Amino acid sequence: MNESIAVIYEGGVLRPLQPLALPEHSHLEVQIVRRPTGDQRKLAYDALQAAGIISAQVPGEELPMISEAQLVAAARALAVAGPLSELIIAEREGR
C-alpha cells in the first residue's frame, strides 16, 4: 500500500505529523517532495488566474444560503445518477 503523509524534519529525523498504522520496525521507502511555500502558491494562483482557469472571489462577496429543501432536492437529483465511481467505470468501458 502506498500512501502520502506529512512529515517534519527535526534534529536529523523525519517525524510524521500524524500517527501511522504500521508495525514497529517496518522498512519503508521514502520519497522527498517539498511542499510549496506561500510565495510559490501565490505564483501558481496568479498564473491560473491569468490563464483564465480560475477567477478570484470578490472579498466580502457572500454566497446565497441554501435551504433544507434545496439540499434535499439536490441529493435526490444526484442519487438518480448512481454512485460517481460507477459512472466513471461505465464511461471508461464505453457504456
PyMOL commands that set and color helices and strands:
alter all, ss='L'
color gray80, all
select helices_A, chain A and resi 38-50+68-81+84-92
alter helices_A, ss='H'
color red, helices_A
select strands_A, chain A and resi 7-10+13-16
alter strands_A, ss='S'
color yellow, strands_A
deselect
rebuild
show_as cartoon
